[in-house]
Amino acid sequence: MIIIDKSLIDVVSEKAKIASRKRMNHNFHVQEDDVIQRLLNAMEPDTYVRPHKHENPDKREVFIILKGMIAIVIFNDVGKVTEKIIMNRKSGVYGVEIPARKWHTLVSLETGSVLYEIKDGPYNAMNDKIFADWAPDEGSEDAKAFLKNIIEKI
């Protein structure tokens, strides 16, 4: 049995705070070829998740907020925001399911934010994500401005 408790969430959250990318996963799936990928995803406000989609192979993603506040932003094919939702247990928005082939990103809006994430497997780094060519690379100077622009639209 896997127990997700405050202690585990706090440990993963603290690792995200000191990580260079300002996020940290804690996997529950044993192997990358598991058909269901399950993990905690801790994210700090300065992290940038480059907009992407899961296509060929198609994969759904489910995000359930455990702590903090995280926005999910959906884009059209040219990078225009088409939908946004803020997950926050206090407001009663606990999670979202994103279908395959939808451009999306996640934006941490509060320090210590942690999600439970479920995604179709298997995981293969070579074809897991298709990154949007209209969004800057992670780690670039343009990424900071892009993230700031998204936050302004939320």
C-alpha positions in Angstrom: 0.0 0.0 0.0 1.2 3.5 -0.8 0.3 6.2 1.7 0.3 9.8 0.6 0.6 11.8 3.8 1.7 15.3 5.0 5.2 14.0 5.6 5.7 12.7 2.1 4.2 15.9 0.6 6.4 18.0 2.7 9.6 16.1 1.7 8.8 16.3 -2.0 7.9 20.0 -1.7 11.2 20.8 0.1 13.1 19.1 -2.7 11.3 21.2 -5.3 12.2 24.4 -3.4 15.9 23.7 -3.7 15.9 22.0 -7.2 17.3 24.1 -10.0 14.0 23.7 -12.0 11.9 24.5 -8.9 9.9 21.3 -9.2 10.3 17.7 -8.2 8.5 14.4 -9.0 8.0 11.5 -6.6 7.1 8.4 -8.7 4.8 5.7 -7.5 5.0 3.6 -10.7 7.8 1.1 -10.5 8.9 1.1 -14.1 8.8 3.6 -17.0 6.9 1.0 -19.1 4.0 0.8 -16.6 0.7 1.5 -18.4 -0.3 4.0 -15.8 2.2 6.6 -14.6 1.4 7.9 -11.1 3.4 10.5 -9.2 3.5 13.5 -6.9 4.5 16.7 -8.8 5.7 19.4 -6.5 6.1 22.8 -8.1 7.2 26.2 -7.0 6.0 29.5 -8.5 9.2 30.2 -10.5 9.1 26.9 -12.4 8.4 27.0 -16.1 6.6 24.0 -17.8 7.0 24.5 -21.5 3.6 24.2 -23.2 3.2 20.7 -24.7 0.8 18.1 -25.7 0.7 14.3 -25.7 0.1 12.9 -29.1 1.3 9.9 -31.0 1.0 8.1 -28.7 -2.1 9.9 -27.3 -2.0 10.2 -23.6 -4.5 11.7 -21.1 -3.2 13.5 -18.0 -5.1 13.9 -14.7 -4.0 16.4 -12.1 -5.4 16.5 -8.5 -4.3 19.3 -6.2 -3.1 18.1 -2.8 -1.6 21.3 -1.5 -1.3 24.9 -2.7 -2.6 26.5 -5.9 -1.8 25.6 -9.5 -3.3 26.8 -12.8 -3.8 24.7 -15.8 -3.7 26.7 -19.1 -4.9 25.3 -22.4 -3.8 26.8 -25.7 -4.9 26.6 -29.3 -2.4 25.6 -32.1 -1.0 29.1 -32.4 -0.5 29.7 -28.7 -3.6 31.6 -27.7 -5.0 30.8 -24.3 -8.4 29.1 -24.8 -9.1 27.8 -21.3 -7.7 28.2 -17.8 -8.6 26.8 -14.4 -7.1 27.3 -11.0 -6.9 24.3 -8.8 -7.1 25.1 -5.2 -8.7 22.9 -2.5 -10.0 26.0 -0.7 -12.0 27.1 -3.7 -13.4 23.6 -4.3 -11.6 23.0 -7.6 -9.7 19.8 -6.9 -8.5 18.6 -10.3 -8.7 18.4 -14.1 -8.3 15.8 -16.8 -6.6 16.9 -19.9 -7.3 14.9 -23.1 -4.6 13.9 -25.5 -3.7 16.4 -28.2 -4.4 19.5 -26.1 -1.6 22.1 -25.7 -1.2 22.8 -22.0 1.0 24.1 -19.3 0.9 24.2 -15.5 1.7 27.3 -13.4 2.4 27.1 -9.7 0.7 30.1 -8.0 1.7 29.3 -4.4 4.9 28.0 -2.8 4.6 24.4 -1.6 2.1 23.4 -4.3 1.8 19.7 -4.9 -0.2 17.6 -7.4 -1.1 14.0 -7.7 -0.6 13.2 -11.4 -1.8 10.3 -13.4 -0.9 9.8 -17.0 -1.2 7.0 -19.5 2.0 5.1 -19.9 4.4 3.8 -20.8 6.8 6.7 -20.4 9.4 7.2 -23.2 11.4 10.4 -23.1 11.7 10.4 -26.9 8.0 10.7 -27.6 6.3 11.6 -24.3 5.8 15.3 -25.1 5.5 17.4 -28.2 6.7 20.9 -27.2 5.0 23.9 -28.7 7.3 25.7 -31.2 5.6 29.0 -30.2 6.8 28.7 -26.6 10.3 29.3 -25.5 12.6 26.5 -24.3 12.9 25.8 -20.6 15.8 27.6 -19.0 15.8 30.4 -21.6 15.6 34.1 -20.8 12.4 34.3 -23.0 10.8 31.6 -20.7 10.7 34.0 -17.8 8.8 36.6 -19.9 6.5 34.0 -21.3 5.6 32.7 -17.8 5.0 36.2 -16.6 2.7 36.8 -19.6 0.7 33.6 -18.8 0.3 34.6 -15.1 -1.0 38.0 -16.2 -3.7 36.2 -18.2 -4.8 34.0 -15.3 
